[in-house]
Amino acid sequence: MSDSSVSLVNSSIFTLKGFPGLEQYYPWISVPFSSIYAMVFLGNCMVLHVIRTEPSLHQPMFYFLAFLALTDLSMGLSTVHTVLGTLWGISQEISLDGCIAQAYFVHGLSCTESGVLLTMAYDRFTAICNPLRYTSILTNHRVLGLLVGILMRSAFSILPVIIRLKWFQYCRPHMLSHSFCLHQDLLRLACSDIRFNSFYALALVIFTLLLDSLLILVSYVFILCTVLAVASQEERLKSLQTCVSHICAVLVFYIPIIGLTMVHRFGKHLSPLVHVLMGNIYILFPPLMNPIIYSVKTQQIRSRLKKWFSLKV
């Protein structure tokens, strides 16, 4: 091993990878990425502002939506400095502590978003299957309890594997696969015993993301059964239209996760560009699309935005 390789292995500095082979095009690639991040921040801040300033939106469905927007905003904030820092040529290096902190927020926020989507499914299930008891079931106190529970699950469930990353020996060259840090990326570079982290991470995915997705699916089976039992076709369409935004948000969140997982597990032969592209879709696509989906598909937010922009003009 060369002296440079030895020093790279022994240091606590990791090198972030942008788009391998396209380094000369980074100034051009940075333009759409900068635009996407700007849209993520502006879109989610706009949703939060509309919900905060419109009294008619102060109800459980929109409290959950506000929390979803806050989660998406946090995801953007947790990765923007390394993604754009790499593309702008500011820095491609990150310390071990900084990398571990970023991995904690990326994975924790993914778990949070999954939990929020589950509570939104529960909100739609209650509104359609038990409408007369909706206000008594989803009280402000219960909504707050659900959101605190989601935060606690996300904050503490991932800590055991994240803390252990600090004490691993990283004997392989410190080249990360993405322009941000992921738990599985650091495991790939470690030469310590990683079995606990591997098994715990798999169990965590099963009991959070997979379980949440199954519960969302079950809730929509019950919703569909209830809607089909309604005699009027107009009422059926009206009930289903209230679920369209949430279904789109679920697909926008879970499809990139499934894609990234498949690429990491079975795509070893694929170009590194595919891995990088899937990683960026995973962190940017849901925060970008959710404000667009809810602004277009949710009548209350759409009408409020029209009113707001007409006053501005």
N, C-alpha and C positions, 0 to 999 in steps of 0.2 A: 504493500500500500504506500502511495506517495506521501510526502510530508504534508502536502495540502489536504489530502484526504484524511490523514490522521488528525490534523488540527480541526477539520470540519466535524469529524466524529466526536472529538473530545469537547467541543464547545457546546454552549447551551443556546446557540443561535441556530434557527432553522430558516431555510430558504423557501420562499413561496414561489409557486409556479403559475405563470399566467397562461398564455397559449403557446405551448412549445412549438418552435419553428416559425412563429409569426412575430417575433420580437420587433422586427423592423416596422411592423404595421401597428404597433401599440398606440401611437398618437391617434390613428384613425379608429381603432377599436375602442379607445377610451371615450369617443364621442357618444355612441349609442349607450354605453354603460353609464356614463355620467347622466344622460337624459333619462335612463330608466330609474336611476337612484333619485333624481329630482322628481320624477312622477310618483315614485313610491312615497317620498316624504310629503309632497303636496297633496296627493290623493288621500292618504290616510289622515293627514291633518285636517283636510276639508271635511271628511266624514265625521271626525271627532268634533269639529266646530259646529257642524250642522246639528248633530245630536245634542250637543251641549246647549245650543241657543234656541232650539225649537221645543217648547214645552210639550207639544203633542207627541214627541218622540221619546218622552221620558216613561218608557214602559219596558218590561223584561226583554223582549226581542231586540230592542235597540241598545239596551245596556250590554247585552252579549255581543252585538255588532261593534259597539265602541271598544270593548275589550279585545275583540279580534283585530280591529284597526290599530290599537295600541301595541298588540303583539307583533303585527306586521311592521309597524314603525320601528320597534325595538330590534327586529331582525335586520332591517336595513342599517340601523345605527351600529350594530355589532360587527358588520362586515365591510362597511363602506371604506374604512381607512386602509384596510389591507388590499381590497380589490382594486380601488382606484389608485392607491399608492403604488401598486405593482404596475398598472397600466400607464400611469403618469411618469413612471421612472423615479419616483421619490425614494422608495425603499422596497426591496424584495425580501427583507429580513425581519424576523420576529423572534423574540426571546421565548424560552420554554414556558415561563410563567404567563406571558401574553398569549401564547398559543393555547395553553390549557384553559385560560379564562375565556378565550373566544370559543373554544370547543364547548365549554360549559353553557355559554349563552346560546350558541347555535342549536345544540341538541335540546337544551331546556326549553327554548322558545318553540321548537317543533312539537315537543310534548304538550306545551301550553296550548298551541293552536289546535292540536288534535282534541284536547279536552274541551276547548271552547266550541268547536264544531259539534262535539257530542252534546253539550248543553243546549246548543241551538236546535239540534234535532229533538231533544226532549221538549223544548219550548214549542216547536211545531206539532209534536205528538200531543201535547197537552191541549193546545189551542184547537186542534181538529178533532181529537178523539174524546176530549172531556171539556168542551168549551164553557159549560155552565160553572165549572169549578176552577177555571183558568186563573182568575184573579186571587182566589183563596189559596191555590197551590203555589203559584209563582209570586209570592209576596216579595217586597224589596229586601226583607231580612233573609229570605231563602235564596234569592238571587245573589246577594252578597256572600252568603255561606258557600254557594256553589263556586263562585269565582275565587274565593280564598282557598277552597279545597283544591281547585285546579292549580293555583300557584304553589301550594304546599307540595302537591304531588310532583310537579315539575322541578321545584327547587331542591327537594331532598332525595328523590328517587335516583337521580343521576350522580349524586355526590360520591358514593363509594368508588365508582370506576374513575371519575375525574380526579379525585384526590390521589389515587394510586399512580396516575400518570406522572406525578411529581417525583416519585421515587424510583421510576424505571431507569435502567441504563439504556441509552440509545447509541448502539454501536454501529449502526449503518449510516451511510451518508445522509445528512439532515436535509434532504430534498423532499418537500411536501408535494402532493399531487394537485393541489388547488391553490388559489390565491386567498384562501382562508383555511382555518384549522378544523379538522374533524377528528373525533376519537379514534376511528378505525385507521385513519392516516398515521397517527402517532403510534398505534399498535404495530403497524407495518415496519416501523423503524426501530422498535424496541428489541433488545436481545434478552430481556428478563422473562420470567414466567408470566405469560399473559392469559393463562387459561381462565382465571377468575373474571377478568375483564371481558373476555370473549363470551363466556357463558352468561354472565350477568347482563351484558348488553343485549344478547339474544333474548333472554327472559324479559328484559325491559321492553323491547320492541313488541314481544308477544302480548304482554299484560298492559301495555299502554296503546300504542298505535294500532296493533291488530285487534285488540279487544274493543277499542273505541270504534273502529270501522265496522266491526260486526254488530255492535249495539246500534250504530247509526242505521245499518241495513235493516235490523230487526224493527227499529222504530218506523222506518218507511214501509215495511211490510204491513204493520198495523195501520199506518196512515192510509195506505192504498186500500186495505180492506174496508176501512171506515168510509172512505170517499166513494167506493164502488157501491156501498150500501145506500147512498143518497139517491133519491129518485130523480131529482132534477139534474140534467146535464149541465146546466148553467152553474148550479151550486158546486158540482164536481170540479169544473174548470176553475172556478173562483178559489176553491180550497187548494187545488194543486198549484195554482199560480203563486200562492204565498210561499211555496216550498222551492220554487225554481231557483231563486238566488242561492239558497243554502245548498241545494244539490250541485250547482255549478261550483261553489266554493269548496265543497268536499272533493269533487273531481280535480279541481285545480291544485289542491293540497296533496292528495294521495297519489295521483298519477306520477308526478315528479319523484316522490319518495320511492315508489315501486321501481321506476326507471333507474334511479341512482343505485338502489340495492341490487338490481339485476346486473347492472354494469360492473359494480364492485365484485360481485360473487362469480359471475360467469363471463365477464368481458375482458379477461386478462389479455386476450389476443387482439383486442381492439386498439385503435390509435389512441394515444394519450389525449388527443383533442376531444374525443368522444367523452372521456372521463371528465375533463375540464368543463365541457359544455353542459353535461348533465348536472354537475355540481353547481354551476351558476344558475341553471334553471331551477334547481331545488331551493336555492336561497332567495331568488328574485321573482320567480313567476307568481307564487301566491300573493306576496305583498303588492305586486304590480296589478294583478288582475282583480283582487277582491274589491278595492274601491270602485273599479269600473263596473263590475258585476252588480254591486249593490246600488250604485248610482243609476244604472240603466234599468234594472229589474225591480227595484223597490219603489213603489209609487210615491210613498211619503217623502223619501229622500229626493227623488227626481223632481217632484213639484216644489219642494223647498229650494233646491238648487236653481230651478228656473226662476222662481220668485226673487232669489238672492241676486242672480246675474242680471235680471231685468232692472232691478233697483240700481245696480252698479252702472249699467248703461245709461 
